[in-house]
Amino acid sequence: CDGDRLYLTPSTSEPVEVLDAATGRTLKRLNKTKYAGELLLANGHLFVTLWNPLSDSTPEHPRFKTELLMIDPITEAIIWKLTGPETDKILPHSLAIRKELL
């Protein structure tokens, strides 16, 4: 929450929704964030992990391609995106921001 807007994922297969913090009304959906997991808001930017299921993923053996985005929640512009071996090591519930470090 940034005071005026609340950011949430309604489910693990949906994009991030931006709600009016006072009314709970949906203002917009950030469509580039489908399969969003964790969200962090810092300095006006939204950091999002995406857990894209792989084609051979099953409920018993889920497999994902993990991506990390820095997105401007107002314009929906992706500022940067990480994918590959570095992001495959991201564990659920592990994102944190301290000063300029993610």
C-alpha positions as CSV (number, residue, x, y, z in Angstrom):
1,C,0.0,0.0,0.0
2,D,1.3,3.4,-0.9
3,G,-1.3,5.3,1.1
4,D,-3.7,5.7,-1.9
5,R,-3.4,2.4,-3.6
6,L,-3.3,-1.2,-2.5
7,Y,-1.6,-3.9,-4.6
8,L,-2.6,-7.5,-4.5
9,T,-2.8,-10.7,-6.4
10,P,-6.3,-12.2,-6.4
11,S,-4.8,-15.7,-7.2
12,T,-1.5,-17.1,-8.4
13,S,-2.7,-17.3,-12.0
14,E,-4.0,-13.7,-12.2
15,P,-2.1,-10.4,-12.6
16,V,-1.7,-7.8,-9.9
17,E,-4.7,-5.6,-9.2
18,V,-4.4,-2.0,-8.0
19,L,-7.2,-1.1,-5.6
20,D,-8.3,2.3,-4.2
21,A,-7.2,2.0,-0.6
22,A,-10.1,4.0,0.7
23,T,-12.9,2.3,-1.2
24,G,-11.5,-1.1,-2.3
25,R,-12.6,-0.4,-5.9
26,T,-10.3,-2.0,-8.5
27,L,-8.5,0.8,-10.4
28,K,-6.6,-1.4,-12.8
29,R,-5.0,-4.7,-13.5
30,L,-1.3,-4.8,-14.3
31,N,-1.6,-7.3,-17.2
32,K,2.2,-7.9,-17.6
33,T,2.2,-9.5,-14.1
34,K,0.2,-12.7,-14.7
35,Y,1.3,-15.5,-12.3
36,A,2.5,-12.9,-9.8
37,G,3.8,-14.3,-6.5
38,E,5.5,-11.8,-4.2
39,L,5.1,-8.1,-4.3
40,L,7.2,-5.3,-2.8
41,L,6.6,-1.6,-3.2
42,A,9.6,0.7,-2.8
43,N,10.3,4.3,-4.0
44,G,7.2,4.2,-6.3
45,H,8.3,1.0,-8.0
46,L,6.7,-2.4,-7.7
47,F,8.9,-5.5,-7.6
48,V,7.1,-8.7,-8.6
49,T,8.1,-12.3,-8.8
50,L,6.3,-14.2,-11.6
51,W,6.0,-18.0,-11.2
52,N,5.2,-19.1,-14.8
53,P,4.2,-22.8,-14.8
54,L,6.2,-25.0,-17.2
55,S,4.4,-27.2,-19.7
56,D,5.3,-30.4,-17.8
57,S,4.2,-29.0,-14.5
58,T,1.6,-31.0,-12.6
59,P,-0.3,-30.3,-9.3
60,E,1.8,-33.1,-7.7
61,H,5.1,-31.9,-9.2
62,P,4.9,-28.1,-9.9
63,R,7.7,-26.6,-12.0
64,F,8.0,-22.9,-12.7
65,K,10.1,-20.4,-14.7
66,T,10.7,-17.6,-12.3
67,E,11.0,-14.0,-13.4
68,L,11.6,-10.8,-11.4
69,L,10.2,-7.5,-12.6
70,M,10.6,-3.9,-11.6
71,I,7.5,-2.2,-12.9
72,D,6.1,1.4,-12.7
73,P,2.6,0.7,-11.3
74,I,1.2,3.9,-12.7
75,T,2.4,3.6,-16.3
76,E,2.7,-0.2,-16.3
77,A,6.1,0.1,-17.9
78,I,8.6,-2.6,-17.1
79,I,11.8,-0.9,-16.0
80,W,13.8,-4.2,-15.9
81,K,13.2,-7.9,-16.0
82,L,15.4,-10.7,-14.8
83,T,15.0,-14.3,-15.9
84,G,17.2,-17.4,-16.2
85,P,19.6,-19.1,-13.8
86,E,19.7,-16.2,-11.3
87,T,16.0,-16.1,-10.9
88,D,15.6,-19.8,-10.7
89,K,17.3,-19.6,-7.3
90,I,14.6,-17.2,-5.8
91,L,12.8,-19.0,-3.0
92,P,9.2,-18.2,-2.2
93,H,8.7,-15.6,0.6
94,S,12.3,-14.5,0.3
95,L,12.2,-11.0,-1.3
96,A,13.2,-8.1,0.8
97,I,14.4,-4.5,0.2
98,R,16.8,-2.6,2.4
99,K,17.9,0.8,1.1
100,E,18.9,0.3,-2.5
101,L,19.3,-3.5,-2.2
102,L,16.8,-6.1,-3.3
